[in-house]
């Protein structure tokens, strides 16, 4: 571990030790003791490379670097044309090994003149081992000057993204084999009919789609309401993406645990998972022009006009040190696995959604600061700072094992859980608004979330009038009586902050420990679980915990290492010592402030 990492580790430890009065959580004791009463899934495999490391410094990889500014000048192209040409050159290469570098400056990647016959189109980048790289947040700006038009004006979210980093997938999996034996949740292996087509390192999807009424009743713990048409007609849908660790005979062993019990009678399969790997976006700002008076589901301009970027079918990929300004939807990871989005700021006019993990397995969203400005939902005459995107960071569709870690969202927002069967989500050490009917999801796609939602040490900053009027926080409303919110009982540990108007019924919560009192010991469940698994905290997590986005240097600047401990750092966050008099003349950071030597 280098000197910087040692400093980061000691600082991170101090950050987590200096928390409010802590209470030991019995739910944690059940987890580490492998008690039959344990209610916690193992979330520790979430993120890039199973949570064990950060992406490397991309300039150390030996990739080809394409300077977009130079490419534009040499070929007489706009920024959009240049990016499309570069993308076409590397189309469908699994290992493109390219850094598409945007030097400091503004790059307009979409205007109304790019529409064809009244239709907008993505810039598709179909390759693996490819990185979009800028010179820093606020320095390199990728701009949507005009909205992307909706594919269907009546489908308010149907505008395409400006950029898609994607794998096109396939109509049917290259390989598929039946699961032949039951396997418990938490296990690491399955027995299949024929494992000969798979090998260590392959990515696969443990899958079931089955409308058997007994299966649905097992999943809900009750019969499904007829209004839940997706669940009733399509059935239980689980897509659990895994990387194979080993194959022995017809037994396939994974790196991570199963997050759903497998019963072979329901026709589970193990399918080939087509994807690209090692795709990153870092050190830049995406700029949109979303409406200043956002209203949910008013028009397509509110809900989906400015969506700068999406990832589709990517694994071991990332976004880091990125900001979004005035966007409808910051970023969606769709059908991905083992992806991370860290050190992200969302500013400007508030929009529809923040960072979303959609049909994604073991995704990680960490250290996001969402403080967009806009109308207060309960009183639109008030245009206020720190409202946040209408749906804060969260999950959608058949996501599984995802973590939302140390995210700060607005006081007029709530975590997203956008229905169509997400499971096993950890909302960990976050703060912001907490309110009913804000998680998203069409009635036909309910429930919002199935089993294993865990809310750990949440710091509540307020709620909505609708929640207050309900008299209590109702996790399961009746879809047959215009209800629009259905959650299987969550685990809630250390819920604190502004809880005066939030009352929870014990019969709607699986476990509720230390409610309204204080944080429990282990301020972060993810951090505790990964330490339990690896017997150490990974360097990347210690370093992430030292980044405070709320004290970023300048508007839109992602924060730098700023400890209040007297240690001295340069502007790049490198530790320089403890005595200014021994350092060369220049500008340094001490206790979060710039100091001239």
C-alpha positions as CSV (number, residue, x, y, z in Angstrom):
1,X,0.0,0.0,0.0
2,X,1.5,3.4,-1.0
3,X,1.7,6.4,1.3
4,X,-1.5,7.9,-0.1
5,X,-3.4,4.7,0.4
6,X,-2.2,4.4,4.0
7,X,-3.4,8.0,4.6
8,X,-6.8,7.2,3.0
9,X,-7.2,4.0,5.1
10,X,-6.5,5.8,8.4
11,X,-8.8,8.6,7.4
12,X,-11.6,6.3,6.4
13,X,-11.3,4.4,9.7
14,X,-11.6,7.7,11.5
15,X,-14.6,8.8,9.5
16,X,-16.4,5.6,10.5
17,X,-15.4,5.7,14.1
18,X,-16.5,9.2,14.6
19,X,-20.1,8.5,14.0
20,X,-23.0,9.2,16.4
21,X,-23.7,7.0,19.4
22,X,-23.7,3.5,18.1
23,X,-25.7,0.4,19.1
24,X,-24.7,-3.1,18.2
25,X,-27.2,-4.5,15.8
26,X,-28.5,-8.0,16.6
27,X,-29.2,-8.5,12.9
28,X,-25.4,-8.2,12.3
29,X,-24.7,-10.8,15.0
30,X,-27.2,-13.1,13.3
31,X,-25.3,-12.6,10.0
32,X,-21.8,-13.2,11.2
33,X,-23.0,-16.1,13.4
34,X,-24.8,-17.7,10.5
35,X,-27.9,-17.9,12.6
36,X,-31.1,-19.5,11.2
37,X,-32.6,-16.1,12.0
38,X,-30.3,-14.2,9.6
39,X,-32.2,-11.9,7.3
40,X,-29.2,-10.3,5.5
41,X,-28.0,-11.3,2.0
42,X,-24.3,-11.0,1.3
43,X,-24.0,-7.7,-0.6
44,X,-20.2,-7.7,-0.5
45,X,-19.7,-8.9,-4.1
46,X,-21.4,-5.7,-5.6
47,X,-19.3,-3.5,-7.8
48,X,-16.4,-3.7,-10.3
49,X,-14.5,-7.0,-10.1
50,X,-16.7,-8.3,-7.3
51,X,-15.9,-5.2,-5.1
52,X,-12.3,-6.2,-4.7
53,X,-10.5,-3.5,-6.6
54,X,-10.9,-0.2,-8.5
55,X,-10.4,0.2,-12.2
56,X,-6.7,1.0,-13.0
57,X,-5.4,4.3,-14.0
58,X,-6.4,4.1,-17.6
59,X,-3.2,5.7,-18.9
60,X,-1.3,2.7,-17.4
61,X,-3.1,0.2,-19.6
62,X,-1.1,0.9,-22.8
63,X,-4.3,1.6,-24.8
64,X,-4.4,3.7,-28.0
65,X,-5.3,7.3,-27.2
66,X,-7.5,9.1,-29.7
67,X,-7.7,12.8,-29.1
68,X,-11.2,13.9,-30.2
69,X,-10.2,17.6,-30.6
70,X,-7.3,16.7,-32.9
71,X,-9.5,14.2,-34.8
72,X,-12.2,16.9,-35.4
73,X,-9.6,19.4,-36.7
74,X,-7.9,16.9,-38.9
75,X,-11.1,15.7,-40.5
76,X,-13.2,18.8,-40.5
77,X,-15.9,17.1,-38.3
78,X,-18.2,18.1,-35.5
79,X,-17.8,16.5,-32.1
80,X,-20.7,14.2,-32.8
81,X,-19.4,13.1,-36.2
82,X,-16.0,12.5,-34.8
83,X,-17.3,10.3,-31.9
84,X,-19.5,8.4,-34.3
85,X,-16.6,7.8,-36.7
86,X,-14.3,6.6,-33.9
87,X,-17.1,4.3,-32.6
88,X,-17.6,2.8,-36.1
89,X,-13.9,2.0,-36.4
90,X,-14.0,-0.2,-33.3
91,X,-17.5,-1.6,-33.6
92,X,-18.0,-5.0,-32.0
93,X,-14.4,-5.4,-30.9
94,X,-14.3,-7.2,-27.6
95,X,-11.0,-5.7,-26.8
96,X,-10.7,-2.3,-28.6
97,X,-8.1,-1.1,-26.1
98,X,-8.9,2.6,-26.8
99,X,-9.1,5.7,-24.8
100,X,-11.4,8.3,-26.5
101,X,-9.9,11.4,-25.0
102,X,-11.8,14.7,-24.8
103,X,-9.3,17.5,-23.8
104,X,-10.5,20.4,-21.8
105,X,-13.3,22.2,-23.6
106,X,-17.0,22.0,-24.7
107,X,-18.2,19.3,-27.1
108,X,-21.7,19.6,-28.5
109,X,-22.9,16.0,-29.1
110,X,-26.5,16.7,-30.0
111,X,-28.5,19.5,-31.5
112,X,-31.9,19.5,-33.2
113,X,-30.0,19.4,-36.6
114,X,-28.9,15.9,-35.8
115,X,-32.5,14.6,-36.0
116,X,-33.5,12.7,-39.1
117,X,-37.1,12.9,-40.3
118,X,-38.3,14.0,-36.9
119,X,-36.4,11.2,-35.1
120,X,-33.4,11.3,-32.7
121,X,-30.7,8.7,-32.6
122,X,-28.1,7.4,-30.1
123,X,-24.4,7.5,-30.6
124,X,-23.8,3.8,-30.2
125,X,-20.4,2.6,-29.0
126,X,-20.3,-1.1,-29.3
127,X,-17.0,-2.3,-27.9
128,X,-15.2,-3.6,-24.9
129,X,-12.1,-2.3,-23.2
130,X,-12.9,1.3,-24.2
131,X,-12.9,4.5,-22.1
132,X,-14.4,7.9,-22.5
133,X,-11.9,10.2,-20.7
134,X,-11.9,13.9,-20.0
135,X,-9.6,16.4,-18.3
136,X,-11.8,16.7,-15.2
137,X,-15.2,17.6,-14.0
138,X,-16.2,21.1,-15.2
139,X,-13.2,21.1,-17.6
140,X,-14.4,18.7,-20.2
141,X,-18.1,19.2,-21.0
142,X,-20.2,16.9,-23.3
143,X,-23.3,18.9,-24.2
144,X,-26.9,18.0,-25.3
145,X,-27.8,21.4,-26.7
146,X,-31.4,20.2,-27.7
147,X,-33.6,17.4,-26.5
148,X,-33.7,13.9,-28.0
149,X,-37.2,13.5,-29.4
150,X,-39.3,10.6,-28.0
151,X,-39.8,7.5,-30.1
152,X,-43.5,7.8,-29.0
153,X,-44.7,11.1,-27.6
154,X,-47.3,9.3,-25.5
155,X,-44.5,7.3,-23.8
156,X,-42.9,10.0,-21.8
157,X,-39.6,8.3,-21.2
158,X,-39.0,7.0,-24.7
159,X,-36.4,9.5,-25.9
160,X,-33.2,7.7,-26.7
161,X,-30.0,8.4,-24.8
162,X,-27.4,10.6,-26.4
163,X,-24.7,7.9,-25.9
164,X,-25.1,4.2,-25.4
165,X,-22.2,2.0,-24.4
166,X,-23.7,-1.3,-25.3
167,X,-23.5,-4.9,-26.4
168,X,-26.4,-5.8,-28.8
169,X,-27.0,-9.2,-27.1
170,X,-28.7,-12.0,-29.0
171,X,-32.2,-13.2,-29.6
172,X,-31.4,-16.5,-27.9
173,X,-28.4,-17.4,-25.7
174,X,-25.4,-19.0,-27.3
175,X,-25.6,-21.8,-24.7
176,X,-28.3,-22.8,-22.3
177,X,-28.6,-25.8,-20.0
178,X,-31.2,-26.9,-17.5
179,X,-30.6,-26.7,-13.7
180,X,-31.1,-30.2,-12.4
181,X,-31.1,-29.8,-8.6
182,X,-32.3,-27.4,-6.0
183,X,-29.8,-24.9,-4.5
184,X,-30.2,-22.7,-1.4
185,X,-29.9,-19.0,-1.4
186,X,-26.4,-18.1,-0.3
187,X,-24.9,-21.2,-2.0
188,X,-22.1,-20.8,-4.6
189,X,-22.9,-23.7,-7.0
190,X,-25.6,-25.2,-9.2
191,X,-25.8,-28.6,-10.8
192,X,-26.8,-28.5,-14.5
193,X,-27.7,-31.0,-17.2
194,X,-24.6,-30.3,-19.3
195,X,-21.8,-28.0,-18.2
196,X,-19.4,-28.9,-21.0
197,X,-19.9,-25.6,-22.8
198,X,-18.8,-23.5,-19.9
199,X,-15.4,-22.8,-18.3
200,X,-13.9,-20.7,-15.5
201,X,-14.1,-17.0,-16.2
202,X,-17.3,-17.2,-18.4
203,X,-20.2,-15.0,-17.6
204,X,-23.6,-16.7,-17.3
205,X,-27.1,-15.9,-16.2
206,X,-29.0,-18.1,-13.7
207,X,-32.5,-17.5,-15.0
208,X,-36.2,-18.4,-14.4
209,X,-39.4,-17.0,-16.0
210,X,-42.4,-19.0,-14.7
211,X,-46.0,-18.0,-14.1
212,X,-46.8,-21.0,-12.0
213,X,-49.4,-19.8,-9.4
214,X,-47.6,-21.6,-6.5
215,X,-44.3,-20.0,-7.5
216,X,-45.9,-16.6,-7.5
217,X,-47.5,-17.2,-4.1
218,X,-44.2,-18.4,-2.7
219,X,-42.5,-15.2,-4.0
220,X,-45.1,-12.8,-2.5
221,X,-46.1,-14.8,0.6
222,X,-49.7,-14.1,-0.6
223,X,-51.7,-14.5,-3.9
224,X,-50.9,-11.9,-6.5
225,X,-53.4,-9.2,-7.1
226,X,-54.9,-9.3,-10.6
227,X,-53.7,-5.7,-11.1
228,X,-50.1,-7.0,-11.1
229,X,-50.4,-8.1,-14.7
230,X,-46.7,-8.5,-15.4
231,X,-46.3,-10.9,-12.5
232,X,-49.5,-12.8,-13.1
233,X,-49.1,-13.2,-16.9
234,X,-45.3,-13.3,-17.4
235,X,-44.5,-14.8,-14.0
236,X,-41.6,-14.8,-11.5
237,X,-38.6,-13.4,-13.3
238,X,-35.1,-13.8,-11.9
239,X,-31.9,-12.9,-13.9
240,X,-28.9,-13.6,-11.6
241,X,-25.7,-12.9,-13.6
242,X,-22.5,-14.7,-12.4
243,X,-18.9,-15.2,-13.3
244,X,-17.9,-18.8,-13.2
245,X,-15.1,-19.7,-10.8
246,X,-14.8,-23.4,-11.6
247,X,-16.6,-26.3,-13.4
248,X,-16.4,-29.8,-12.1
249,X,-18.4,-32.4,-14.0
250,X,-21.9,-30.8,-14.2
251,X,-21.4,-28.6,-11.1
252,X,-20.8,-25.0,-11.9
253,X,-19.4,-22.8,-9.0
254,X,-19.6,-19.0,-9.1
255,X,-17.6,-16.2,-7.5
256,X,-20.6,-14.8,-5.7
257,X,-23.5,-16.4,-3.8
258,X,-27.0,-17.2,-5.2
259,X,-29.4,-14.4,-4.2
260,X,-32.5,-16.4,-4.7
261,X,-33.4,-20.0,-3.8
262,X,-33.4,-22.3,-6.9
263,X,-36.1,-24.9,-7.2
264,X,-35.4,-27.1,-10.3
265,X,-39.2,-27.9,-10.6
266,X,-39.7,-24.3,-11.8
267,X,-37.4,-24.8,-14.9
268,X,-34.4,-22.7,-14.1
269,X,-31.7,-22.5,-16.7
270,X,-28.1,-21.4,-16.9
271,X,-27.6,-19.3,-20.0
272,X,-24.6,-17.8,-21.7
273,X,-24.4,-14.0,-21.0
274,X,-23.3,-11.9,-23.9
275,X,-21.6,-8.7,-22.9
276,X,-18.6,-6.4,-23.2
277,X,-16.1,-5.7,-20.4
278,X,-13.9,-3.0,-19.0
279,X,-15.8,0.0,-20.3
280,X,-15.4,3.3,-18.5
281,X,-16.4,6.9,-18.4
282,X,-14.4,9.4,-16.2
283,X,-13.4,12.9,-15.5
284,X,-16.0,14.9,-17.4
285,X,-19.3,16.7,-17.2
286,X,-22.5,15.9,-19.1
287,X,-24.6,19.0,-19.7
288,X,-28.3,19.0,-20.6
289,X,-31.0,21.7,-20.8
290,X,-34.0,20.2,-19.0
291,X,-37.0,22.3,-18.0
292,X,-36.5,24.6,-14.9
293,X,-39.9,23.7,-13.5
294,X,-39.9,19.9,-13.6
295,X,-43.2,18.1,-13.0
296,X,-43.4,14.4,-12.9
297,X,-45.2,12.8,-15.9
298,X,-46.3,16.1,-17.3
299,X,-44.7,15.8,-20.7
300,X,-41.9,13.9,-22.4
301,X,-39.7,17.1,-21.9
302,X,-40.0,16.5,-18.2
303,X,-39.4,12.8,-18.1
304,X,-36.9,11.9,-20.8
305,X,-35.7,14.6,-23.0
306,X,-32.1,14.8,-21.8
307,X,-30.6,11.4,-21.1
308,X,-26.9,11.8,-21.8
309,X,-25.6,8.2,-21.4
310,X,-26.5,4.6,-20.8
311,X,-24.7,1.3,-20.3
312,X,-26.3,-1.9,-21.8
313,X,-25.0,-5.4,-21.2
314,X,-21.6,-4.4,-19.7
315,X,-19.7,-6.2,-16.9
316,X,-16.7,-5.1,-14.9
317,X,-17.3,-1.5,-16.1
318,X,-17.4,1.8,-14.4
319,X,-18.2,5.5,-14.2
320,X,-16.2,7.7,-11.9
321,X,-15.5,11.4,-11.2
322,X,-18.4,12.6,-13.4
323,X,-21.0,15.3,-13.0
324,X,-24.4,15.8,-14.6
325,X,-26.0,19.3,-15.1
326,X,-29.7,19.8,-15.8
327,X,-30.4,16.3,-17.1
328,X,-33.7,14.4,-17.2
329,X,-32.0,11.1,-16.4
330,X,-28.3,11.0,-15.4
331,X,-27.3,7.4,-16.2
332,X,-28.9,3.9,-16.4
333,X,-27.0,0.7,-16.3
334,X,-29.3,-1.8,-18.1
335,X,-28.8,-5.5,-18.1
336,X,-25.3,-5.2,-16.6
337,X,-23.3,-7.0,-13.9
338,X,-20.5,-6.0,-11.5
339,X,-20.5,-2.3,-12.5
340,X,-19.7,0.7,-10.4
341,X,-20.7,4.4,-10.4
342,X,-18.7,6.5,-7.9
343,X,-17.8,10.1,-7.2
344,X,-20.7,11.6,-9.1
345,X,-22.4,15.0,-8.6
346,X,-25.8,16.0,-10.1
347,X,-26.5,19.7,-10.3
348,X,-28.5,22.3,-12.1
349,X,-32.3,22.0,-12.8
350,X,-33.9,18.9,-11.3
351,X,-35.1,16.2,-13.6
352,X,-36.7,12.7,-13.5
353,X,-34.0,10.3,-12.2
354,X,-30.5,10.0,-11.0
355,X,-28.3,6.8,-11.4
356,X,-30.3,3.7,-12.0
357,X,-29.4,0.0,-11.9
358,X,-31.9,-1.7,-14.2
359,X,-32.1,-5.4,-14.6
360,X,-28.5,-5.4,-13.2
361,X,-26.8,-7.8,-10.9
362,X,-24.5,-6.7,-8.2
363,X,-24.2,-3.1,-9.3
364,X,-22.7,-0.5,-7.0
365,X,-23.6,3.2,-6.7
366,X,-21.3,5.0,-4.3
367,X,-20.7,8.5,-3.1
368,X,-23.2,10.5,-5.2
369,X,-24.2,14.0,-4.3
370,X,-27.6,14.9,-5.9
371,X,-28.6,18.5,-5.1
372,X,-30.5,19.8,-8.1
373,X,-32.8,22.8,-7.9
374,X,-36.4,22.9,-8.8
375,X,-40.0,23.1,-7.5
376,X,-41.0,21.5,-4.3
377,X,-43.5,18.8,-5.2
378,X,-45.9,19.7,-2.4
379,X,-45.8,23.4,-3.2
380,X,-44.7,24.2,-6.7
381,X,-44.5,27.9,-6.0
382,X,-41.3,27.2,-4.1
383,X,-38.3,26.8,-6.3
384,X,-35.6,25.6,-4.0
385,X,-32.0,24.3,-3.9
386,X,-31.3,20.7,-2.8
387,X,-34.5,19.2,-4.1
388,X,-32.7,16.4,-5.9
389,X,-33.9,14.4,-8.9
390,X,-37.5,13.2,-8.5
391,X,-36.3,9.6,-8.3
392,X,-33.0,9.4,-6.5
393,X,-30.4,6.6,-7.1
394,X,-31.8,3.1,-7.0
395,X,-33.0,0.1,-8.9
396,X,-35.5,-1.0,-11.5
397,X,-36.7,-4.2,-13.1
398,X,-35.1,-7.5,-12.2
399,X,-32.0,-6.1,-10.5
400,X,-30.4,-8.3,-7.9
401,X,-27.8,-7.8,-5.2
402,X,-27.3,-4.0,-5.9
403,X,-25.9,-1.5,-3.4
404,X,-26.6,2.2,-3.1
405,X,-23.8,3.4,-0.8
406,X,-23.2,6.8,0.9
407,X,-25.5,8.6,-1.5
408,X,-26.7,12.1,-0.6
409,X,-29.9,12.9,-2.4
410,X,-32.3,15.9,-2.1
411,X,-34.9,16.4,0.7
412,X,-37.7,16.2,-1.9
413,X,-36.6,12.9,-3.3
414,X,-36.5,9.2,-2.3
415,X,-34.6,6.1,-3.4
416,X,-35.8,4.5,-6.6
417,X,-37.3,1.0,-6.7
418,X,-39.1,1.1,-10.1
419,X,-40.9,-2.2,-9.9
420,X,-40.8,-5.2,-12.3
421,X,-39.3,-7.4,-9.7
422,X,-36.1,-6.0,-8.2
423,X,-34.7,-8.0,-5.3
424,X,-32.0,-7.9,-2.7
425,X,-31.1,-4.1,-2.6
426,X,-29.0,-2.4,0.0
427,X,-29.6,1.3,0.8
428,X,-26.5,1.9,2.9
429,X,-25.5,4.9,4.9
430,X,-27.4,7.3,2.7
431,X,-29.3,10.5,3.5
432,X,-32.1,12.5,2.0
433,X,-35.9,12.5,1.7
434,X,-37.9,9.4,2.5
435,X,-41.5,9.2,1.3
436,X,-44.3,7.0,0.0
437,X,-45.2,6.8,-3.7
438,X,-41.8,8.2,-4.9
439,X,-40.0,5.0,-5.7
440,X,-41.6,4.7,-9.2
441,X,-43.2,1.9,-11.1
442,X,-46.4,1.3,-13.1
443,X,-49.2,-0.5,-11.3
444,X,-49.1,-3.4,-13.8
445,X,-45.5,-3.9,-12.9
446,X,-45.9,-4.1,-9.1
447,X,-44.5,-5.0,-6.6
448,X,-42.0,-2.2,-6.4
449,X,-39.5,-4.5,-4.6
450,X,-39.6,-8.2,-3.7
451,X,-37.6,-9.8,-0.9
452,X,-34.4,-8.6,0.8
453,X,-34.6,-4.8,0.7
454,X,-32.2,-3.6,3.4
455,X,-32.1,0.0,4.6
456,X,-29.1,0.5,6.8
457,X,-28.3,3.6,8.9
458,X,-30.5,5.9,6.8
459,X,-30.4,9.6,7.8
460,X,-33.8,11.0,7.0
461,X,-34.0,14.7,6.0
462,X,-37.8,14.9,5.6
463,X,-40.9,13.5,4.0
464,X,-43.9,14.5,1.9
465,X,-47.3,15.8,2.8
466,X,-48.9,12.7,1.3
467,X,-46.8,10.5,3.7
468,X,-47.8,12.6,6.7
469,X,-51.5,12.5,5.8
470,X,-51.4,8.7,5.6
471,X,-50.7,8.6,9.3
472,X,-48.1,5.9,8.8
473,X,-45.7,4.7,6.2
474,X,-47.6,2.0,4.3
475,X,-45.2,-0.4,2.6
476,X,-48.0,-2.4,0.9
477,X,-51.1,-0.6,-0.5
478,X,-53.9,-2.5,-2.2
479,X,-53.4,-2.4,-6.0
480,X,-57.1,-3.3,-6.4
481,X,-58.1,-0.1,-4.7
482,X,-55.9,2.3,-6.6
483,X,-52.8,1.5,-4.5
484,X,-49.5,2.2,-6.2
485,X,-46.9,1.0,-3.8
486,X,-46.1,-2.6,-2.9
487,X,-42.9,-3.6,-1.0
488,X,-42.2,-6.9,0.6
489,X,-41.2,-6.3,4.2
490,X,-37.8,-4.6,4.3
491,X,-35.1,-4.9,7.0
492,X,-34.5,-1.5,8.6
493,X,-31.5,-0.9,10.8
494,X,-30.5,2.4,12.3
495,X,-33.1,4.6,10.6
496,X,-32.7,8.0,12.2
497,X,-32.8,11.8,11.6
498,X,-36.1,13.6,11.0
499,X,-38.5,10.8,11.9
500,X,-41.3,12.8,13.6
501,X,-43.7,12.2,10.7
502,X,-42.6,8.7,9.8
503,X,-44.3,5.8,11.6
504,X,-43.8,2.2,10.5
505,X,-46.0,-0.8,11.4
506,X,-44.0,-3.8,12.7
507,X,-46.1,-6.2,10.7
508,X,-44.8,-4.6,7.5
509,X,-41.1,-4.8,8.4
510,X,-39.0,-7.9,8.6
511,X,-36.6,-6.4,11.2
512,X,-36.6,-2.9,12.6
513,X,-33.6,-2.2,14.9
514,X,-32.6,1.1,16.5
515,X,-35.4,3.1,14.8
516,X,-35.2,6.8,15.5
517,X,-32.4,6.5,18.0
518,X,-28.9,6.5,16.4
519,X,-26.7,4.8,13.9
520,X,-25.9,1.2,14.8
521,X,-22.3,-0.1,15.0
522,X,-21.0,-0.8,11.5
523,X,-22.2,2.5,10.0
524,X,-22.0,0.8,6.6
525,X,-23.3,-2.8,6.1
526,X,-21.4,-3.1,2.7
527,X,-18.2,-2.1,4.4
528,X,-18.7,-4.5,7.2
529,X,-19.6,-7.4,4.9
530,X,-16.7,-6.9,2.5
531,X,-14.3,-6.7,5.5
532,X,-15.8,-9.9,6.9
533,X,-15.3,-11.6,3.5
534,X,-11.8,-10.3,2.6
535,X,-10.5,-9.8,6.2
536,X,-9.6,-6.3,5.1
537,X,-11.1,-3.2,3.6
538,X,-10.2,-2.8,-0.1
539,X,-8.0,0.3,-0.8
540,X,-10.6,1.6,-3.3
541,X,-13.3,1.7,-0.6
542,X,-11.1,3.5,1.9
543,X,-10.2,6.1,-0.7
544,X,-13.9,6.5,-1.7
545,X,-14.8,7.2,1.9
546,X,-12.3,10.1,2.0
547,X,-14.0,12.0,-0.8
548,X,-16.6,14.6,0.3
549,X,-18.5,15.8,-2.6
550,X,-20.4,18.4,-0.5
551,X,-17.1,20.4,-0.2
552,X,-16.1,20.2,-3.8
553,X,-13.8,23.0,-5.0
554,X,-16.2,25.1,-7.1
555,X,-19.6,24.6,-8.7
556,X,-19.9,21.2,-10.2
557,X,-16.5,20.1,-9.0
558,X,-16.3,16.6,-7.7
559,X,-14.7,16.7,-4.2
560,X,-11.1,15.9,-3.4
561,X,-9.4,14.4,-0.4
562,X,-10.0,17.0,2.3
563,X,-9.4,15.7,5.8
564,X,-9.7,17.9,8.9
565,X,-6.5,16.5,10.5
566,X,-3.8,19.0,9.7
567,X,-2.2,16.8,7.0
568,X,-1.2,18.5,3.8
569,X,-2.3,17.5,0.3
570,X,-1.6,18.9,-3.1
571,X,-4.5,19.7,-5.5
572,X,-4.4,16.2,-6.9
573,X,-5.1,14.7,-3.5
574,X,-1.6,13.4,-2.9
575,X,-0.3,13.4,0.7
576,X,2.6,15.8,1.0
577,X,3.4,15.8,4.7
578,X,2.6,17.8,7.8
579,X,4.9,20.8,7.6
580,X,4.3,23.4,5.0
581,X,7.7,24.9,5.6
582,X,9.4,21.8,4.1
583,X,7.4,21.9,0.9
584,X,8.0,23.8,-2.4
585,X,6.1,27.0,-3.0
586,X,2.6,26.4,-4.3
587,X,-1.1,25.9,-3.4
588,X,-2.0,23.1,-1.0
589,X,-5.1,21.8,0.8
590,X,-5.1,21.7,4.6
591,X,-8.3,20.9,6.5
592,X,-10.4,21.3,3.3
593,X,-9.0,24.8,2.5
594,X,-6.6,26.1,-0.1
595,X,-3.4,27.4,1.5
596,X,-0.6,29.3,-0.3
597,X,3.0,28.3,0.6
